[in-house]
Amino acid sequence: MKKQPIRGRGASTNPAHRFTDEEIDYDIDEETGQLRKPGRKILTDHTKGIISTNRSPDIPFDVSVNPYRGCEHGCAYCYARPTHEFLNMSPGLDFETKIVAKYDAPTLLREKLASTSWTPQTLVMSGVTDPYQPVEKELQITRKCIEVLSESRHPLVIITKNYGVTRDIDLLKSLADIRAVRVVLSITSLQKELIGNLEPRTSRPNKRLQAVKELTEAGIPVHVNIAPIIPGLTDDEIVPIMEASKEAGAQSVSYTILRLPYSVKEIFLKWLDDHEPNRKQKVINKMKSLKDGKLNRSGFGERFHGDGAYGEQIRQLMEIHRKRLDLNKNREPLNCSEFRRPATDQLSLF
């Protein structure tokens, strides 16, 4: 019996990874032919540091905070999936069901910002997995970190696909008042059904646009990232997404091209087999046309964008409509001058 994809999951298998040959195979429901849905498991992270440093020249930030490892959103193409391999877990179903929570993140962040060795600079949350994935409703680790940043008047950029960011408008508004915050909403497609299969536990497109609207109305600057553009699947939505983003109140827009590092390639190609078999070869051909005949390139400066005639066509299309829609506003550096070190338990004794 052919295995059917699991509803509500982006991956349908647990493929082996770079560091092991073992593959976990989930049971099949004999009546439906569908793989049995694995439940969520929350694990505890015991690392002693919370701020990650980035040295990649093509990523526009240097430091970030990631409250979670793994992501329930389950985006089939997620480039962060291979990070679970370093925990000896699969980048497939493990990545979206075994969530590692950094319960100590708010305390560690407070201690780091209180240290005289810390120099205020734009901090990105999170840069890897989504800080507003569903488990955040329960644990609120992201909110507790933002409380520290708001108290400290520390500059912050949030990257998310989830309407849940609007929950924290009260804290973000206080940072917006001193020009110390920006929210980046990632929008892949405006097609509800497609997103339901491709990014099964993210907010649907209309809710993301509603988040843009609510944040903007609260005075919080919003940037939309069309991410990722999937050639042959979502590339015809570039202009509609830009127009919808403008209408919702976004100030600027950018894009990235689909990346398929390591085992993500296998997971995404399996997703195409399951959900878009008629468009699979078109997607593959267009991807290769953008990446010098390959499905992925890992070199700095070439990971996020495409080359060739089609890559240039996308760049020109973006530029033309940025200007037309006035979505090319300068994104000034966030304000660091208002920073004040947060109180710690030790300082509060005095």
PAZAPA-4460 file (N, C-alpha, C; in steps of 0.05 Angstrom, whole numbers, plus 32768, in hexadecimal, padded with zeros to 4 digits):
% residues 350
    n_x    n_y    n_z   ca_x   ca_y   ca_z    c_x    c_y    c_z   seq   type   mol
   8011   7FE8   8000   8000   8000   8000   8012   8019   8000     1      M     A
   800B   802B   7FEE   801B   8044   7FEC   8016   8056   8005     2      K     A
   802C   8060   8010   8029   8072   8027   801E   808D   801E     3      K     A
   800A   8096   802C   7FFF   80B0   8026   800B   80C5   8039     4      Q     A
   800D   80DE   8030   8019   80F3   8041   8009   80F7   805A     5      P     A
   8016   8101   806F   8008   8106   8088   7FFC   8121   8088     6      I     A
   7FE2   8123   808D   7FD5   813D   808E   7FE1   814D   80A4     7      R     A
   7FE6   8167   809E   7FF0   8179   80B2   800E   8177   80B6     8      G     A
   801C   8168   80A5   8039   8166   80A7   8045   816C   808C     9      R     A
   805C   817A   808C   8069   8181   8073   807A   8169   8069    10      G     A
   8086   815A   807B   8096   8143   8074   8084   812A   8078    11      A     A
   8089   8115   8069   807A   80FD   806C   808B   80E5   8074    12      S     A
   80A5   80EB   8079   80B8   80D6   8081   80CC   80E2   8095    13      T     A
   80DC   80D0   80A0   80F2   80D8   80B1   810C   80CE   80A4    14      N     A
   8116   80DB   808F   812D   80D1   8082   8146   80D1   8093    15      P     A
   8158   80BF   808D   8172   80BF   809A   8181   80D9   8094    16      A     A
   8193   80E1   80A5   81A2   80FA   80A1   81BF   80F5   809D    17      H     A
   81CE   810B   809B   81EB   810A   8095   81FB   80F9   80A9    18      R     A
   81F1   80F7   80C1   8201   80EB   80D6   81F7   80CF   80DE    19      F     A
   81E4   80C4   80D0   81DA   80A9   80D6   81CE   809C   80BD    20      T     A
   81CC   8082   80BE   81BF   8073   80A8   81A3   806A   80B0    21      D     A
   819B   8070   80C8   8181   8066   80D2   816A   8078   80C9    22      E     A
   8155   806B   80C1   813D   807A   80B9   8125   806F   80C9    23      E     A
   8116   8082   80D5   80FE   807A   80E5   80E6   8078   80D2    24      I     A
   80D8   8062   80D3   80C1   805F   80C2   80A8   805D   80D4    25      D     A
   8095   806F   80D0   807D   8070   80E0   8069   805B   80D6    26      Y     A
   8059   8051   80E8   8044   803D   80E1   8030   8048   80CD    27      D     A
   8024   8036   80BE   8010   803E   80AB   7FF5   8035   80B5    28      I     A
   7FE1   8046   80B3   7FC6   803E   80BA   7FBC   802C   80A3    29      D     A
   7FB6   8014   80A9   7FAF   8001   8094   7F95   8008   8086    30      E     A
   7F83   8016   8093   7F6A   801D   8087   7F6C   8034   8074    31      E     A
   7F7C   8048   807B   7F7E   8060   806A   7F96   8061   8059    32      T     A
   7FAA   8051   805F   7FC4   8052   8051   7FD4   806A   8058    33      G     A
   7FCC   8079   806C   7FDA   8091   8074   7FEC   808B   808B    34      Q     A
   8004   8097   808B   8016   8094   80A1   8009   809F   80BA    35      L     A
   800D   8092   80D0   8002   809B   80E9   8010   80B5   80F1    36      R     A
   8000   80C8   80FA   800B   80E3   8100   801B   80E2   811A    37      K     A
   8035   80E9   811A   8044   80EA   8133   803C   8103   8143    38      P     A
   803A   80FF   815D   8033   8115   816F   804B   8127   8175    39      G     A
   8045   813F   817F   805A   8152   8186   8068   814A   81A1    40      R     A
   8082   814D   81A1   8091   8147   81BA   80A3   8160   81BF    41      K     A
   80A1   816B   81D7   80B1   8182   81DE   80C9   8179   81EE    42      I     A
   80E0   8180   81E5   80F9   8179   81F3   8105   8193   81FE    43      L     A
   8117   8190   8212   8123   81A7   821F   813F   81AB   8216    44      T     A
   8145   81C4   820E   8160   81CB   8206   8170   81D4   821F    45      D     A
   8189   81CA   8221   8199   81D0   8239   81B1   81E1   8233    46      H     A
   81B2   81EE   821B   81C9   81FE   8215   81CA   8216   8227    47      T     A
   81E2   8221   822B   81E7   8237   823E   81E8   8252   8230    48      K     A
   81E8   8252   8216   81E8   826C   8207   81CE   826E   81F7    49      G     A
   81C6   8287   81F2   81AD   828B   81E4   81B1   829B   81CA    50      I     A
   81C6   82AB   81C8   81CA   82BC   81B0   81DD   82AE   819D    51      I     A
   81D3   82A9   8185   81E3   829C   8170   81F0   82B2   815F    52      S     A
   8208   82AC   8156   8217   82BF   8145   8218   82B4   8129    53      T     A
   8213   82C5   8116   8213   82BE   80FA   822C   82CA   80EC    54      N     A
   8239   82BA   80DC   8250   82C4   80CD   824D   82C2   80AF    55      R     A
   8235   82BC   80A6   822F   82BA   808A   822C   82D5   807D    56      S     A
   823B   82DB   8067   823A   82F5   805B   8220   82FB   804C    57      P     A
   8210   82E6   8047   81F7   82EC   8038   81DE   82EA   804A    58      D     A
   81E2   82EA   8064   81CB   82ED   8076   81CD   8308   8084    59      I     A
   81B8   8318   8083   81BA   8334   808B   81B8   8339   80A9    60      P     A
   81C2   8327   80BA   81C3   832C   80D7   81D9   831C   80E3    61      F     A
   81E3   8325   80F9   81FA   8319   8106   81F3   8308   811F    62      D     A
   81DD   8310   812D   81D7   8301   8146   81B9   82FB   8146    63      V     A
   81B2   82E5   8152   8196   82DC   8153   8190   82CC   816C    64      S     A
   8176   82CA   8172   816C   82BA   8188   8158   82A6   817D    65      V     A
   815B   828D   8182   8149   8278   8179   813D   826A   8191    66      N     A
   8124   8270   8198   8117   8264   81AF   8112   8246   81AC    67      P     A
   8111   823D   8193   810B   8220   818F   811D   8214   8179    68      Y     A
   8121   81FA   817C   812E   81EB   8167   811A   81D7   815C    69      R     A
   8118   81D5   8142   8102   81C7   8136   80EA   81DA   8133    70      G     A
   80D8   81D3   8121   80C1   81E6   811C   80A8   81D7   8114    71      C     A
   8093   81DB   8123   807A   81CE   811E   806C   81D8   8104    72      E     A
   8075   81EE   80F9   8069   81F8   80E0   806B   81E3   80CA    73      H     A
   8081   81D4   80CB   8083   81BD   80B8   8086   81C4   809B    74      G     A
   8091   81DB   8094   8094   81E3   8078   80A5   81CD   806A    75      C     A
   809B   81C3   8054   80A8   81AC   8047   80C4   81B3   803D    76      A     A
   80C9   81CC   8037   80E2   81D5   802B   80F5   81E1   803F    77      Y     A
   80EF   81E1   8059   80FD   81F1   806C   811B   81EB   806D    78      C     A
   812B   8200   8068   8148   81FC   8067   8154   81F6   8083    79      Y     A
   8144   81FB   8098   814E   81F6   80B3   814C   81D8   80BB    80      A     A
   813E   81C8   80AC   813B   81AC   80B3   8155   819E   80BA    81      R     A
   816A   81A2   80AB   8183   8193   80B2   818F   819A   80CD    82      P     A
   8186   81B0   80DA   8190   81B7   80F5   8189   81A1   8109    83      T     A
   8174   8192   8104   816C   817D   8117   817F   8165   8115    84      H     A
   818E   8164   80FF   81A2   814E   80FD   81B7   8150   8112    85      E     A
   81BE   8168   811B   81D2   816C   812F   81C8   8162   814B    86      F     A
   81AE   815D   814D   81A3   8152   8165   819E   8134   8162    87      L     A
   81A9   8129   814D   81A5   810D   8146   8187   8106   8142    88      N     A
   8179   8119   8135   815D   8115   812E   815A   8119   8111    89      M     A
   8145   810F   8105   8140   8111   80E9   8137   812D   80E1    90      S     A
   813E   8137   80CA   8134   8150   80C0   8117   814E   80B6    91      P     A
   810C   8136   80B5   80F1   8132   80AC   80DC   8137   80C1    92      G     A
   80CD   8123   80C8   80B8   8126   80DC   80C3   812D   80F8    93      L     A
   80DB   8124   80FE   80E7   812C   8118   80E9   814A   811B    94      D     A
   80F1   8157   8105   80F5   8174   8106   80DB   8183   810D    95      F     A
   80C4   8179   8104   80AB   8188   8108   809B   817C   811F    96      E     A
   80A4   8167   812C   8096   815B   8143   80A6   815B   815D    97      T     A
   80C0   815A   815B   80D1   815A   8173   80DD   8176   8176    98      K     A
   80CF   8186   8186   80D7   81A2   8189   80E8   81A6   81A2    99      I     A
   80FF   81B2   819E   8111   81B7   81B4   810C   81D4   81BE   100      V     A
   8103   81D7   81D6   80FC   81F1   81E1   8112   81FB   81F3   101      A     A
   8119   8215   81F0   812E   8221   8200   8120   8230   8217   102      K     A
   8118   8221   822B   8108   822D   8241   8118   8243   8250   103      Y     A
   8132   8241   8250   8143   8255   825E   814A   826D   824D   104      D     A
   813F   826E   8234   8147   8284   8222   8143   82A0   822E   105      A     A
   812C   82A6   823A   8128   82C1   8244   813C   82C8   825A   106      P     A
   8142   82B5   826C   8156   82BB   8281   8172   82BE   8275   107      T     A
   8179   82AD   8263   8193   82AF   8256   8196   82C9   8247   108      L     A
   8181   82D1   8239   8181   82EA   822A   8184   8302   823D   109      L     A
   8176   8302   8252   8178   8317   8266   8195   8319   8271   110      R     A
   81A1   8303   8277   81BC   8303   8282   81D0   830D   826D   111      E     A
   81CC   8305   8254   81DE   830E   823E   81DC   832C   823A   112      K     A
   81C4   8336   8239   81C1   8353   8234   81CA   8364   824C   113      L     A
   81C9   8358   8264   81D1   8367   827C   81EF   8368   827E   114      A     A
   81FD   8356   8270   821A   8355   8271   8227   836E   8264   115      S     A
   823B   8379   8271   8248   8391   8265   8257   838A   824B   116      T     A
   825A   8370   8246   8268   8368   822D   8256   836A   8215   117      S     A
   823B   836C   821A   8228   836C   8204   8225   8388   81F8   118      W     A
   8228   838A   81DE   8224   83A3   81CF   820A   83A0   81C0   119      T     A
   81F7   83B3   81C4   81DD   83B1   81B6   81E0   83B1   8198   120      P     A
   81D2   839F   818B   81D2   839D   816E   81B8   838F   8166   121      Q     A
   81B0   8391   814D   8197   8385   8145   8197   8367   8149   122      T     A
   8184   835D   8158   8181   8341   815F   816A   8336   814F   123      L     A
   816E   831F   8142   8159   8313   8131   814D   82FB   8140   124      V     A
   8133   82FA   813F   8125   82E3   814B   8112   82D8   8135   125      M     A
   8119   82BF   8129   812F   82B0   8134   8144   82AA   811F   126      S     A
   813C   82AB   8106   8150   82A6   80F1   8153   8289   80E9   127      G     A
   8149   8277   80FA   814A   825A   80F3   812E   824F   80F3   128      V     A
   8123   8249   810B   8108   823F   810C   80F5   8255   8116   129      T     A
   80DB   8252   8111   80C9   8268   8116   80C3   826C   8134   130      D     A
   80C7   8285   813E   80C3   828A   815B   80A5   8289   8162   131      P     A
   8093   8289   814E   8076   8289   8154   8069   826F   814A   132      Y     A
   8078   825A   8149   806C   8240   8142   8058   8238   8157   133      Q     A
   8046   8226   8152   802F   8220   8164   8036   821C   8181   134      P     A
   804D   820F   8187   8054   820A   81A3   8058   8224   81B3   135      V     A
   805D   823A   81A5   8061   8253   81B3   8048   825C   81C2   136      E     A
   8030   8255   81B8   8018   825C   81C6   8018   8251   81E3   137      K     A
   8023   8239   81E5   8024   822C   81FF   803B   8235   8211   138      E     A
   8053   8236   8205   806B   823B   8215   8072   8259   8218   139      L     A
   806C   8269   8204   8070   8286   8205   808E   828E   820B   140      Q     A
   80A0   827E   8200   80BC   8284   8204   80C4   829D   81F3   141      I     A
   80B9   829E   81DB   80BE   82B6   81CA   80B4   82CF   81D8   142      T     A
   809C   82CF   81E2   8092   82E7   81EF   80A3   82EF   8207   143      R     A
   80AC   82DC   8217   80BD   82E3   822E   80D7   82EF   8225   144      K     A
   80E2   82E5   820F   80FB   82F1   8204   80F5   830E   81FB   145      C     A
   80DE   8313   81EE   80D8   832E   81E5   80D3   8340   81FC   146      I     A
   80C9   8336   8212   80C6   8346   822A   80E1   8351   8234   147      E     A
   80F5   8340   8233   8110   8348   823A   811A   835E   8227   148      V     A
   8116   8359   820D   8120   836C   81F9   8111   8387   81FB   149      L     A
   80F7   8386   8200   80E7   839E   8203   80F0   83AE   821C   150      S     A
   80F4   83A0   8232   80FE   83AD   824A   8119   83BA   8245   151      E     A
   8129   83AD   8235   8145   83B6   822F   8146   83CB   8219   152      S     A
   812F   83CF   820B   812E   83E0   81F4   8143   83D8   81DF   153      R     A
   8144   83BE   81DB   8158   83B2   81CA   814D   83AD   81AE   154      H     A
   815B   83B5   8198   8151   83B1   817D   814D   8394   8175   155      P     A
   8136   838F   8168   812D   8374   8162   8120   8372   8146   156      L     A
   8127   835D   8137   8119   8356   811F   810D   833A   8123   157      V     A
   80F3   8338   811D   80E6   831E   811F   80E0   8314   8104   158      I     A
   80E6   82FA   80FF   80DF   82ED   80E5   80CC   82D7   80EB   159      I     A
   80B4   82D7   80DE   80A0   82C3   80E4   808D   82BF   80CD   160      T     A
   807E   82A9   80CD   8068   82A4   80BB   804E   82A2   80CA   161      K     A
   804E   82AA   80E3   8037   82A4   80F4   8029   82BE   80FD   162      N     A
   800F   82BD   80FB   7FFE   82D3   8105   8002   82D7   8123   163      Y     A
   800C   82C3   8131   8011   82C5   814E   8022   82DD   8156   164      G     A
   8031   82E8   8144   8042   82FF   814B   8031   8316   8155   165      V     A
   8018   8318   814C   8007   832E   8154   8000   832D   8172   166      T     A
   8003   8316   817F   7FFF   8314   819C   8011   8327   81AB   167      R     A
   8028   832C   81A0   803D   833C   81AE   803F   8359   81A5   168      D     A
   8029   8362   8198   802A   837E   818F   802F   8391   81A6   169      I     A
   8025   838C   81BE   8029   839E   81D5   8047   83A2   81DA   170      D     A
   8057   838D   81D9   8073   838F   81DE   8082   839B   81C6   171      L     A
   807A   8392   81AE   8087   839C   8196   8082   83BA   8191   172      L     A
   806B   83C3   8199   8065   83E0   8195   8078   83F1   81A6   173      K     A
   807F   83E8   81BE   8091   83F9   81CE   80AD   83FB   81C1   174      S     A
   80B5   83E6   81B2   80CE   83E7   81A3   80CB   83F7   818A   175      L     A
   80B3   83F6   817D   80AE   8406   8165   80AF   8423   816C   176      A     A
   80A7   842B   8183   80A7   8447   818B   80C2   8453   818B   177      D     A
   80D7   8442   818E   80F3   844C   818E   8102   8442   8175   178      I     A
   80F3   8439   8161   80FF   842F   8148   8112   8418   814D   179      R     A
   810A   8405   815D   811B   83EF   8164   810F   83D4   815D   180      A     A
   80FC   83D3   814A   80F1   83B9   8143   80E8   83B8   8126   181      V     A
   80E8   83A1   811A   80DD   839C   8100   80D4   837F   80FF   182      R     A
   80BD   837A   80F3   80B2   835F   80F0   80B4   8358   80D2   183      V     A
   80BE   8340   80CD   80BF   8335   80B2   80AB   831E   80B0   184      V     A
   8097   8321   809F   8083   830C   809A   808B   82FE   8080   185      L     A
   808F   82E4   8082   8095   82D4   806A   807B   82CA   805E   186      S     A
   8078   82CF   8044   8060   82C6   8036   806A   82B7   801D   187      I     A
   8061   829E   801B   806A   828C   8005   8056   828C   7FEE   188      T     A
   803C   828C   7FF5   8027   828A   7FE2   800E   8296   7FEE   189      S     A
   7FFB   829E   7FDC   7FE1   82A7   7FE5   7FCC   8291   7FE3   190      L     A
   7FD4   8279   7FDB   7FC2   8263   7FD7   7FBF   8253   7FF1   191      Q     A
   7FA7   8255   7FFD   7FA2   8248   8017   7FA7   822A   8016   192      K     A
   7F9D   821D   8001   7F9F   8200   8000   7FBC   81F7   7FFC   193      E     A
   7FCB   8206   7FEB   7FE7   81FF   7FE8   7FF6   8202   8002   194      L     A
   7FF2   8218   8010   8000   821D   8029   7FF9   8208   803E   195      I     A
   7FDF   81FF   803D   7FD7   81EA   804F   7FE7   81D0   804C   196      G     A
   7FF0   81CB   8034   8001   81B3   802F   801F   81B8   8032   197      N     A
   8027   81D0   8029   8043   81D7   8027   804E   81E0   8042   198      L     A
   803E   81F0   8050   8046   81FB   806A   802F   81F6   807E   199      E     A
   802B   81DC   8085   8011   81D4   8090   8009   81E1   80AA   200      P     A
   801C   81E9   80BB   8014   81F5   80D5   801B   8212   80D8   201      R     A
   8020   821F   80C1   8024   823C   80C2   8008   824A   80C1   202      T     A
   8008   8264   80C5   7FF0   8273   80C1   7FEA   8275   80A3   203      S     A
   7FD1   8274   809C   7FCA   8275   8080   7FCF   8291   8075   204      R     A
   7FD1   8294   805A   7FD9   82AE   804E   7FC9   82C6   8058   205      P     A
   7FAE   82C2   805A   7F9E   82D9   8062   7FA4   82E2   807E   206      N     A
   7FAC   82CF   8090   7FB3   82D6   80AB   7FCE   82E4   80AC   207      K     A
   7FE0   82DD   809B   7FFA   82EB   809A   7FF7   8307   8091   208      R     A
   7FE6   830B   807D   7FE0   8326   8073   7FD2   8336   8089   209      L     A
   7FC0   8329   8098   7FB3   8336   80AE   7FC7   833F   80C3   210      Q     A
   7FDC   832E   80C8   7FF1   8335   80DA   8000   834E   80D1   211      A     A
   8006   834F   80B7   8013   8367   80AB   8002   8380   80B2   212      V     A
   7FE8   837E   80AD   7FD6   8394   80B1   7FD5   839D   80CF   213      K     A
   7FD2   838A   80E1   7FD0   8390   80FD   7FEA   839C   8108   214      E     A
   8000   8391   8100   801A   839B   8109   801E   83B8   80FE   215      L     A
   8018   83BC   80E5   801C   83D6   80D9   800A   83EB   80E7   216      T     A
   7FF1   83E4   80EC   7FDF   83F6   80F9   7FE9   83FD   8115   217      E     A
   7FF8   83EB   8122   8003   83F0   813C   801D   8400   813B   218      A     A
   8026   8407   8123   803F   8417   8120   8058   8406   811F   219      G     A
   8055   83EC   811B   806C   83DA   811A   8073   83D5   80FD   220      I     A
   808C   83DC   80F4   8094   83D9   80D8   8094   83BB   80D0   221      P     A
   8089   83B6   80B8   8087   839A   80AE   8094   8398   8093   222      V     A
   80A5   8384   8090   80B2   837D   8077   80A7   8362   806F   223      H     A
   80A0   835E   8055   8097   8344   804C   80AD   8337   803B   224      V     A
   80B2   831E   8042   80C6   830E   8032   80B7   82F9   8023   225      N     A
   80B8   82F9   8009   80AB   82E4   7FF8   80BF   82CD   7FFA   226      I     A
   80B9   82BA   800C   80CD   82A6   8012   80C1   828C   8019   227      A     A
   80CB   8277   800B   80DB   8279   7FF3   80CA   827A   7FDA   228      P     A
   80D5   8286   7FC5   80C8   8283   7FAB   80CF   8267   7FA1   229      I     A
   80BA   8258   7F9B   80BF   823C   7F91   80BA   823C   7F73   230      I     A
   80CF   823C   7F63   80CB   823D   7F45   80B9   8226   7F3C   231      P     A
   80A6   822E   7F2B   8094   821A   7F20   807C   8214   7F32   232      G     A
   807B   8220   7F4A   8065   821B   7F5C   8059   8235   7F67   233      L     A
   806A   8248   7F6F   8060   8261   7F7B   806B   827A   7F6D   234      T     A
   807C   8276   7F59   8089   828D   7F4D   8075   829F   7F3E   235      D     A
   805E   8295   7F37   804A   82A6   7F2A   803B   82B8   7F3E   236      D     A
   8041   82B6   7F58   8033   82C5   7F6C   8044   82DD   7F77   237      E     A
   805B   82E2   7F6B   806C   82F7   7F75   805E   8312   7F76   238      I     A
   8052   831A   7F60   8045   8334   7F5F   802C   8335   7F71   239      V     A
   801A   8321   7F6F   8003   8321   7F82   800B   8323   7F9F   240      P     A
   8020   8315   7FA7   8028   8317   7FC3   8032   8333   7FC9   241      I     A
   8041   833F   7FB7   804A   835B   7FBC   8033   836E   7FBE   242      M     A
   801F   836B   7FAD   8007   837C   7FAE   7FF7   8379   7FC7   243      E     A
   7FF4   8360   7FD0   7FE5   835A   7FE8   7FF4   8365   8001   244      A     A
   800F   8363   8000   801F   836D   8016   801D   838B   8018   245      S     A
   801E   8398   8001   801B   83B6   8001   8000   83BE   800C   246      K     A
   7FEB   83B1   8004   7FD1   83B7   800D   7FCE   83B3   802B   247      E     A
   7FDC   839F   8036   7FDB   839A   8053   7FEC   83AD   8063   248      A     A
   7FFE   83BC   8056   800D   83D0   8064   802B   83CB   8066   249      G     A
   8036   83B7   8059   8052   83B2   8059   8062   83C9   804E   250      A     A
   807A   83CE   8059   808B   83E4   804F   809E   83DC   803A   251      Q     A
   80A6   83C2   803A   80BA   83B9   8027   80B6   839B   8023   252      S     A
   80C4   8391   800E   80C1   8375   8007   80DC   836A   7FFB   253      V     A
   80E1   8351   8000   80F8   8344   7FF4   80F1   8327   7FED   254      S     A
   8104   8317   7FE5   80FE   82FC   7FDD   8116   82EA   7FE1   255      Y     A
   8111   82D0   7FE3   8127   82BC   7FE1   811D   82A6   7FCF   256      T     A
   812F   8298   7FC2   8129   8281   7FB2   812B   8268   7FC3   257      I     A
   811B   8254   7FBD   811B   823B   7FCC   8138   822F   7FCE   258      L     A
   813E   8226   7FE7   8157   8218   7FEC   8151   81FB   7FF4   259      R     A
   8162   81E9   7FEB   815D   81CD   7FF2   8177   81C0   7FFB   260      L     A
   8181   81C9   8013   819B   81BE   801D   8197   81A1   8028   261      P     A
   81AC   8191   8024   81AD   8177   8030   8194   8167   802C   262      Y     A
   8188   815C   8042   8171   814B   8040   8157   8159   803A   263      S     A
   8157   8174   803A   813F   8183   8033   8137   817D   8016   264      V     A
   814A   8178   8005   8144   8171   7FE9   8132   8159   7FE8   265      K     A
   813A   8144   7FF6   812A   812B   7FF6   810E   812F   8001   266      E     A
   810C   813E   8017   80F2   8143   8023   80E0   8153   8011   267      I     A
   80EB   8168   8004   80DA   8179   7FF3   80D2   816A   7FD9   268      F     A
   80E4   815B   7FCE   80DD   814C   7FB6   80C7   8137   7FBC   269      L     A
   80C8   812B   7FD4   80B3   8119   7FDC   8099   8128   7FE0   270      K     A
   809A   8140   7FEA   8082   8151   7FED   8076   8156   7FD1   271      W     A
   8086   815C   7FBD   807C   8160   7FA2   806F   8147   7F98   272      L     A
   807B   8130   7F9D   806F   8117   7F94   8053   8113   7FA0   273      D     A
   8050   811B   7FBA   8037   8116   7FC8   8022   812B   7FC1   274      D     A
   802A   8144   7FBC   8016   815A   7FBA   8015   8167   7F9F   275      H     A
   802B   8168   7F91   802C   8176   7F77   803B   8166   7F62   276      E     A
   8033   814D   7F5E   8043   813C   7F4B   8043   8146   7F2F   277      P     A
   802E   8154   7F27   802D   815E   7F0B   8040   8176   7F07   278      N     A
   8048   8182   7F1C   8059   819A   7F19   8076   8194   7F23   279      R     A
   807B   817C   7F2B   8095   8175   7F37   80AC   817B   7F23   280      K     A
   80AA   8170   7F0B   80C0   8174   7EF7   80C3   8191   7EF0   281      Q     A
   80AE   81A0   7EEE   80B0   81BC   7EE8   80BF   81CB   7EFE   282      K     A
   80B9   81C4   7F17   80C7   81D1   7F2D   80E5   81CA   7F2C   283      V     A
   80EB   81B1   7F27   8107   81A8   7F26   8116   81B6   7F10   284      I     A
   810A   81B8   7EF8   8117   81C4   7EE1   811C   81E2   7EE6   285      N     A
   8108   81F0   7EF2   810C   820C   7EF7   8121   8211   7F0D   286      K     A
   8121   8200   7F21   8135   8202   7F36   8151   8200   7F2A   287      M     A
   8155   81EC   7F19   816F   81E8   7F0D   8177   81FF   7EFB   288      K     A
   8163   820C   7EEE   816A   8222   7EDD   8173   823A   7EED   289      S     A
   816C   823B   7F06   8174   8251   7F18   818E   824C   7F27   290      L     A
   8195   8232   7F29   81AC   822B   7F39   81C1   821B   7F2A   291      K     A
   81C6   8224   7F12   81DC   8219   7F02   81DA   81FB   7EFF   292      D     A
   81C2   81F2   7EFA   81BE   81D5   7EF4   81BB   81C4   7F0D   293      G     A
   81BA   81D0   7F25   81B8   81C1   7F3E   819E   81C8   7F4C   294      K     A
   8197   81B7   7F5F   817F   81BD   7F6F   8186   81CE   7F87   295      L     A
   81A0   81D0   7F8E   81A8   81E0   7FA5   81C4   81E9   7FA1   296      N     A
   81CA   8202   7FAB   81E5   820C   7FAC   81E9   8217   7FC8   297      R     A
   8200   8210   7FD4   8204   8217   7FF0   8218   822E   7FF4   298      S     A
   8224   8238   7FDE   8238   824D   7FE1   822D   8267   7FEA   299      G     A
   823D   8276   7FFA   8235   8291   8003   822F   82A2   7FEA   300      F     A
   821A   82B2   7FEC   8213   82C4   7FD7   8202   82B9   7FC1   301      G     A
   81FE   829E   7FC1   81EE   8291   7FAC   81D8   827F   7FB7   302      E     A
   81D6   827D   7FD1   81C3   826A   7FDD   81A6   8273   7FDA   303      R     A
   81A1   828D   7FDC   8185   8296   7FDE   817A   82A1   7FC4   304      F     A
   818A   82A5   7FB0   8180   82B0   7F97   8188   829F   7F80   305      H     A
   817C   82A4   7F69   8181   8294   7F51   8190   82A4   7F3C   306      G     A
   819E   8295   7F2B   81AD   82A1   7F15   819F   829C   7EFA   307      D     A
   81AC   82A3   7EE5   81A1   829D   7ECA   818B   82B1   7EC3   308      G     A
   8180   82AC   7EAB   816C   82BE   7EA0   8153   82C0   7EB2   309      A     A
   814B   82A9   7EBD   8133   82A9   7ECE   8138   82B7   7EE9   310      Y     A
   8150   82B3   7EF3   8157   82C1   7F0C   8157   82DF   7F08   311      G     A
   8161   82E8   7EF1   8160   8305   7EEB   8144   830F   7EE7   312      E     A
   8133   82FE   7EDB   8117   8306   7ED7   8109   830A   7EF2   313      Q     A
   810E   82F9   7F05   8102   82FD   7F20   810C   8316   7F2D   314      I     A
   8126   831B   7F2B   8132   8334   7F36   8125   834D   7F2A   315      R     A
   8123   834D   7F10   8117   8365   7F03   80FA   8368   7F0A   316      Q     A
   80EB   8352   7F0B   80CF   8353   7F13   80CB   835F   7F2E   317      L     A
   80DC   8356   7F41   80DB   8360   7F5C   80E1   837E   7F5D   318      M     A
   80F5   8386   7F4F   80FD   83A2   7F4F   80E8   83B4   7F43   319      E     A
   80DD   83AC   7F2D   80C8   83BC   7F1F   80B0   83C0   7F32   320      I     A
   80A7   83AB   7F3F   808F   83AD   7F4F   8095   83B8   7F6B   321      H     A
   80AD   83B6   7F75   80B4   83C5   7F8D   80B1   83E3   7F89   322      R     A
   80BB   83EC   7F72   80B8   8409   7F6C   809B   8411   7F68   323      K     A
   808D   8401   7F59   8071   8407   7F53   8060   8409   7F6C   324      R     A
   8065   83F6   7F7F   8055   83F5   7F97   8061   8403   7FAF   325      L     A
   8078   8411   7FAA   8086   841F   7FC0   808C   840C   7FD7   326      D     A
   8097   83F5   7FCF   809F   83E1   7FE3   80BD   83DE   7FE4   327      L     A
   80CA   83F4   7FDE   80E7   83F4   7FDD   80F3   8408   7FF0   328      N     A
   80E4   840D   8006   80ED   8421   8019   8107   8418   8027   329      K     A
   8117   842B   802D   8130   8425   803A   812A   841A   8056   330      N     A
   8138   8404   805D   8135   83F8   8077   814C   8402   8088   331      R     A
   8147   8418   8096   815C   8424   80A6   8164   8411   80BD   332      E     A
   817D   8412   80C6   8186   8402   80DD   8175   8408   80F5   333      P     A
   816F   83F4   8105   815F   83F8   811D   816F   8408   8132   334      L     A
   8161   8415   8142   816D   8427   8156   8178   8418   816E   335      N     A
   8192   841B   8173   819F   840E   818A   81A4   8421   81A1   336      C     A
   819F   843B   819D   81A8   844F   81B0   8197   844F   81CA   337      S     A
   817F   8443   81C9   816D   8443   81E0   8172   842B   81F3   338      E     A
   8185   841A   81EC   8189   8402   81FB   8191   8408   8218   339      F     A
   8185   83F8   822A   818D   83F9   8246   818E   83DD   8251   340      R     A
   81A2   83D7   8261   81A6   83BB   826A   818F   83B3   827C   341      R     A
   8184   839B   8279   816E   8392   828A   8178   838A   82A6   342      P     A
   8165   838C   82B8   816C   8384   82D4   816E   8366   82D4   343      A     A
   817F   835B   82E5   8181   833F   82EA   817A   8339   8307   344      T     A
   8177   8320   830E   8170   8319   832A   8184   8324   833D   345      D     A
   819E   8323   8335   81B3   832C   8347   81B1   834B   834B   346      Q     A
   81AC   8359   8335   81AA   8376   8337   8192   837F   8347   347      L     A
   817C   836F   8345   8164   8377   8353   8167   8376   8371   348      S     A
   817B   8368   837B   817F   8366   8398   8188   8381   83A3   349      L     A
   8193   8392   8392   819D   83AC   839C   8188   83C2   8398   350      F     A
***
